[in-house]
Amino acid sequence: MIECIKYIPVNKGHCLGYANLYVSTWDLEIFSVGLYQKEGKRWVSFPSRLYEKNGEKKSLPYLRFRSPDTYARFIKEARRVIEEKAELMGNKLDLLNSDASVQQEIPF
């Protein structure tokens, strides 16, 4: 079971916020899990180390699942609990309005 023990809203660029998660079956806390959104899509990202290679900025996550299926299931559940915590705190995570790159067409 995954629990979101803390959510910090950011709402800057593509970053909606950061969360601290607790995985009870492993007695493990994961800090600074990012919740991002771009072009109507939302995803969760593990904390990572930024580096530069050939002039391009990249990131390398500190955690990695060996099984893509396990990773997908974990990320799906992590996103669900983070979104739930954000909503409980009064942070409405509206897909259109919280993404600065998406602009609504004015009807007149």
Buried (B, 14 or more C-beta within 10 A) or exposed (E): EBEBEBBEBEEEEBBBBBBBBBBEEEEEEBEBBBBBBBEEEBEBBBBBEEEEEEEEEEEEEEEEBEEEEEBEEBBEBBBEBBBBBBEEEEBEBEEEEBBEEEEEEEEE
